[in-house]
Amino acid sequence: MTFQVERIGSLTTVAPEGWNAVVGDRYPFLRHEFLAALEACGCATAATGWAPDHLVVLANAVPVAVLPRYAKAHSRGEYVFDWSWADAWENAGGDYYPKSLSAIPFTPATGPRLAVAEGVDRRAVVEALAPVIRERGLPSWHLLFADGDEVDDWQAAFGAPLMERNAVQFAWHDDGYGDFDGFLARMNSRKRKEIRRERRRVAEQGFAFERLRGEAIDDAALAQFYRCYCMTYLERGQRPYLNLEFFTRLRDAMASRLLLVRASVAGRAVAAALCLEGSDTLYGRYWGSEVEADFLHFETCYYQGIEHCLERGLVRFDPGTQGEHKLFRGFAPTLSRSLHYLEHSGFREAVEDFCHEERAHVEAYLDACRQRLPFKAHDA
């Protein structure tokens, strides 16, 4: 099969049907609707330091693979932190930015980065893309939060110059629990009682919860969610990455993929979490609250999501990045994988030493987390 690789400066130039036919339904963040909404609402554009530079692989003029890519003017919104690399290189007189980045903007959720149509050899596509990525002319390329099999293919195509970084995240998996009580029954007695106490305390404070899907997420519900979402950033003195227009476009284009968990007290909505659904996974991404209350975050962002998965037959729940507190609530540690290509060999050697040392600490932490899961010994 002969491939042609095209660079795309805007998803408006790509037919959604062709892009989505390659991407499929498994991973919502790679869908044309999601990425195009980021561009259309001004969140991922050259003006915000996310200049689109996507790659589309064609065979006989038909898309057979797509790879989101951006020329980044900074490292914000990535969640694989390379600020120290940028400082070191620029202090040495180099220009670290712009850099080439294949990732989902503002979304540290592991999944496919390169989507390949059914029946097409992914390794062959990767080998066709590798020289195109190298010839871009930027000093580095970064592939963040990619699936493990895809990481292996990129490593084989690039060879030694492609460095790997790892981090620990936490995800819930359905092990045939049946319902939430079945999930708790697998835990040791102390943790089971703690979670029940947390949920009881939330109810005692007067909170009621509803899970809205699809068209039930009307403009009023979306506006209330957005106020809560902004609070999360304002509390840290930051501006939110995403605007209300983005969420509105997302709702209009991907309503069937959205779940809005809304918490109310005395009939007034005061907290919310917005999740996206893939074919077998729930992704918890955006959260905020207008009030402070005991365990409200855990109920809204974790327990409601687990119940939703059990009801819908979803086998996995990725609640968002970081947070060791997830471990004690049944979210198992997982290893995320990201790849980095640095053009300058001397700089690459120094960073490779850093990654090697960092990896030892990450693996030790992963092992320690596995030992602290709250499940009974025979289920751990």
C-alpha positions in Angstrom: 0.0 0.0 0.0 1.4 3.4 -1.0 0.8 6.3 1.4 0.6 10.0 0.9 0.9 12.2 3.9 -0.8 15.6 4.1 -0.3 18.4 6.6 -3.5 20.0 7.8 -3.6 23.5 9.3 -7.2 23.3 10.3 -9.7 20.6 10.8 -12.2 22.7 8.9 -10.4 21.4 5.7 -11.0 17.8 6.6 -14.4 16.1 6.1 -15.7 14.9 9.5 -16.9 11.7 8.0 -13.5 10.8 6.6 -11.7 11.6 9.8 -14.2 9.8 12.0 -14.3 6.8 9.8 -10.7 6.2 10.7 -11.0 7.2 14.4 -14.1 5.1 15.2 -16.1 5.3 18.5 -13.7 4.0 21.1 -12.0 7.2 22.2 -14.1 10.4 22.1 -11.2 12.9 22.3 -9.8 11.9 18.9 -13.2 12.5 17.2 -13.4 15.3 14.7 -16.1 17.0 16.7 -14.0 17.3 19.8 -10.8 18.6 18.1 -12.7 20.9 15.8 -14.6 22.4 18.7 -11.2 23.3 20.3 -10.1 25.1 17.2 -13.5 26.8 16.4 -13.9 28.3 19.9 -10.3 29.6 20.0 -8.9 27.3 22.7 -6.4 25.4 20.5 -5.2 27.9 17.9 -2.0 29.6 17.0 -3.1 32.6 19.1 -3.2 30.4 22.2 0.1 28.6 21.4 -1.6 25.6 19.8 -1.1 26.0 16.1 -2.8 23.0 14.4 -0.5 21.0 12.2 -2.3 17.7 11.9 -1.2 14.8 9.7 -3.6 12.8 7.5 -2.4 9.7 5.7 -4.1 8.8 2.4 -4.1 5.7 0.3 -5.8 6.1 -3.1 -7.0 9.6 -2.0 -8.9 8.0 1.0 -7.9 8.8 4.6 -6.5 5.7 6.3 -4.7 7.3 9.3 -4.8 10.5 11.2 -2.5 12.0 13.8 -3.3 15.2 15.7 -0.3 17.5 15.9 0.4 21.1 17.0 3.2 23.5 16.9 3.4 24.6 20.5 4.7 27.9 21.7 4.8 26.8 25.3 4.1 23.7 27.5 0.9 24.7 29.1 -2.1 22.3 29.0 0.0 19.2 28.4 0.4 17.5 31.8 3.8 16.0 30.9 6.0 18.6 32.3 9.1 19.6 30.3 9.6 23.2 31.7 13.0 22.2 33.1 14.1 20.9 29.7 13.0 24.2 28.0 14.9 26.2 30.6 18.1 24.2 30.2 18.1 24.4 26.5 17.3 28.1 26.3 19.9 28.9 29.0 22.4 27.1 26.7 21.4 29.4 23.9 18.9 27.2 22.1 15.3 27.7 21.1 13.1 25.0 22.7 9.9 26.5 21.2 8.0 26.1 19.0 8.0 22.4 19.5 6.0 19.7 17.7 3.4 18.0 19.8 1.0 15.1 19.2 -1.5 15.1 22.0 -5.1 16.0 22.8 -5.1 19.5 24.1 -5.8 19.9 27.9 -6.6 16.1 28.1 -4.2 13.8 29.9 -6.2 10.7 29.2 -4.4 7.7 27.7 -5.6 6.6 24.4 -4.7 6.3 20.7 -2.9 9.3 19.2 -2.4 7.7 15.8 -5.7 6.4 14.5 -5.5 3.8 11.7 -8.3 2.4 9.6 -9.2 -1.2 10.0 -7.2 -3.5 7.8 -4.3 -1.0 7.5 -0.9 -2.0 9.0 -0.2 0.6 11.7 3.6 -0.2 11.8 3.7 0.6 8.1 1.9 3.9 8.7 4.2 4.8 11.5 7.2 4.1 9.3 5.8 6.4 6.7 5.1 9.2 9.2 8.5 9.1 11.1 10.5 10.9 8.4 7.7 13.4 7.9 7.8 14.2 11.6 11.6 14.6 11.6 11.6 16.9 8.6 9.1 19.3 10.2 12.1 21.6 11.2 11.2 22.0 14.8 13.7 21.1 17.5 11.6 18.4 19.1 8.5 16.2 18.8 6.4 14.8 21.7 3.8 12.1 21.8 1.8 12.3 25.0 -0.4 9.7 26.8 -0.4 7.2 24.0 -1.6 3.6 24.0 1.1 1.0 24.8 1.0 -0.8 21.5 1.3 2.5 19.6 4.2 3.5 21.8 6.0 0.3 20.8 5.4 0.9 17.1 6.8 4.5 17.3 9.9 3.3 19.2 10.5 0.7 16.5 10.2 3.2 13.7 12.4 6.0 15.4 14.9 3.8 17.1 17.1 4.9 20.0 16.6 8.7 19.7 12.9 8.3 20.9 12.9 8.6 24.7 10.1 7.4 26.9 8.7 9.1 30.0 6.2 7.5 32.4 3.8 8.6 35.1 1.3 7.0 37.4 -2.4 7.6 36.9 -5.4 5.8 38.5 -8.3 4.1 36.8 -11.3 2.0 38.0 -12.0 -1.4 36.3 -15.2 -3.4 36.5 -14.3 -6.9 37.9 -17.8 -8.3 37.6 -19.0 -6.3 40.6 -22.7 -6.1 39.4 -23.5 -3.0 41.4 -22.0 -0.5 43.8 -22.5 -2.8 46.8 -20.8 -5.6 44.9 -17.9 -3.2 44.3 -17.7 -2.4 48.0 -17.9 -6.0 49.0 -14.5 -6.7 47.4 -12.9 -4.1 49.6 -11.5 -4.7 53.1 -13.8 -3.8 55.9 -12.2 -0.6 56.9 -12.2 1.0 53.4 -15.7 -0.2 52.7 -17.0 1.5 55.9 -15.1 4.7 55.0 -16.7 5.0 51.6 -20.2 4.3 53.0 -19.5 6.9 55.7 -18.4 9.4 53.0 -21.6 8.9 51.0 -23.8 9.0 54.1 -22.1 12.3 55.1 -22.8 13.8 51.7 -26.5 12.9 52.0 -26.7 14.3 55.5 -25.5 17.6 54.2 -28.6 17.7 52.0 -27.1 17.0 48.6 -29.1 15.3 45.8 -27.5 14.0 42.6 -28.7 13.6 39.1 -26.9 12.2 36.0 -27.9 14.1 32.8 -27.2 12.7 29.4 -27.5 13.9 25.9 -30.3 16.4 25.2 -31.1 16.6 28.9 -28.0 18.8 29.2 -29.7 22.0 28.3 -28.3 25.5 28.1 -29.1 26.3 31.8 -27.4 23.1 33.0 -24.4 23.8 30.8 -24.1 27.4 32.1 -24.3 26.2 35.7 -21.6 23.6 35.1 -19.4 26.2 33.5 -19.6 28.5 36.5 -18.5 25.6 38.6 -15.7 24.6 36.2 -14.3 28.2 36.3 -14.2 28.1 40.1 -11.6 25.3 40.0 -9.3 27.6 38.1 -10.1 30.9 39.9 -9.3 29.3 43.2 -5.7 28.9 41.9 -5.6 32.3 40.4 -5.7 31.0 36.8 -7.9 31.4 33.8 -9.7 28.3 32.5 -8.3 26.7 29.4 -11.7 26.2 27.9 -14.6 28.5 27.3 -18.4 28.1 27.4 -18.5 28.1 23.6 -16.4 24.9 23.6 -18.7 23.1 25.9 -21.7 24.3 24.0 -20.2 23.1 20.7 -19.3 19.8 22.3 -22.9 19.3 23.6 -24.4 20.2 20.3 -22.0 17.8 18.3 -21.5 15.0 20.8 -24.6 15.0 23.0 -24.7 11.2 23.2 -21.1 11.1 24.5 -21.7 13.4 27.4 -22.6 12.7 31.1 -23.2 15.6 33.4 -23.3 14.8 37.1 -25.0 17.6 39.0 -25.2 18.1 42.7 -27.9 20.2 44.2 -28.8 21.3 47.7 -32.2 22.7 48.7 -33.2 22.5 45.0 -30.2 24.6 43.8 -27.4 23.1 41.6 -24.1 23.9 43.2 -21.5 21.5 41.8 -21.0 19.5 38.6 -18.7 17.1 36.8 -18.7 16.6 33.0 -17.6 13.3 31.6 -17.2 11.8 28.1 -18.1 8.3 27.2 -16.1 6.0 24.9 -17.2 2.6 23.7 -16.2 1.0 26.9 -14.7 3.7 29.1 -16.0 6.7 31.0 -13.6 9.7 31.1 -14.0 12.2 34.0 -12.5 15.4 32.8 -14.1 18.7 34.1 -15.3 19.5 37.6 -16.1 22.4 39.9 -18.2 23.5 42.9 -19.6 26.8 44.1 -19.6 25.5 47.7 -17.4 23.6 50.1 -18.7 20.4 51.7 -17.3 17.2 53.1 -16.7 14.5 50.5 -18.7 16.4 47.8 -15.8 16.0 45.3 -15.5 12.3 45.8 -19.2 11.7 45.4 -19.6 13.9 42.3 -16.4 12.8 40.5 -15.9 9.2 41.6 -18.8 7.4 43.1 -21.4 8.7 40.7 -19.2 7.8 37.8 -18.7 4.2 39.1 -22.4 3.8 39.5 -22.9 5.1 35.9 -20.4 2.6 34.6 -22.0 -0.3 36.3 -25.4 0.7 35.0 -24.2 1.3 31.4 -21.9 -1.7 31.2 -18.7 0.4 30.8 -15.7 -1.6 32.0 -13.3 1.2 32.8 -13.5 4.7 34.4 -10.6 7.1 34.0 -11.5 9.9 36.5 -8.7 12.3 35.6 -5.0 12.8 36.1 -3.0 12.5 39.4 -4.5 12.2 42.8 -3.3 9.4 45.2 -6.6 9.7 47.0 -8.2 7.8 44.1 -6.2 4.8 45.1 -8.1 4.3 48.4 -11.4 4.5 46.6 -10.8 1.6 44.3 -8.9 3.2 41.4 -5.9 1.1 40.5 -2.5 2.6 39.5 -1.7 2.5 35.8 1.4 3.5 33.9 1.1 6.3 31.3 3.6 6.4 28.5 4.8 9.4 26.5 7.6 9.7 23.9 10.0 12.5 23.2 12.3 13.1 20.2 15.0 15.8 20.6 16.9 16.7 17.5 20.2 17.8 19.2 22.1 14.7 20.2 24.0 16.3 23.1 20.8 17.7 24.6 19.1 14.4 24.0 21.7 12.5 25.9 21.3 14.7 29.0 17.5 14.4 28.9 17.8 10.6 28.4 19.8 10.4 31.7 17.1 12.4 33.4 14.3 10.1 32.1 16.2 7.0 33.1 16.6 8.2 36.7 13.0 9.4 36.8 11.7 6.1 35.5 13.2 4.2 38.5 11.3 6.5 40.9 8.0 6.1 38.9 8.3 2.3 38.9 9.0 2.2 42.6 5.9 4.5 43.2 3.8 2.3 41.0 4.7 -0.8 42.9 4.1 0.9 46.3 0.6 2.0 45.0 -0.3 -1.5 44.0 0.5 -2.7 47.5 -1.9 -0.1 49.0 -5.1 -1.0 47.0 -8.1 -1.4 49.4 -9.3 -4.7 48.1 -9.3 -8.0 50.0 -6.1 -10.0 49.7 -7.4 -12.5 47.3 -8.7 -9.7 44.9 -5.7 -7.4 45.1 
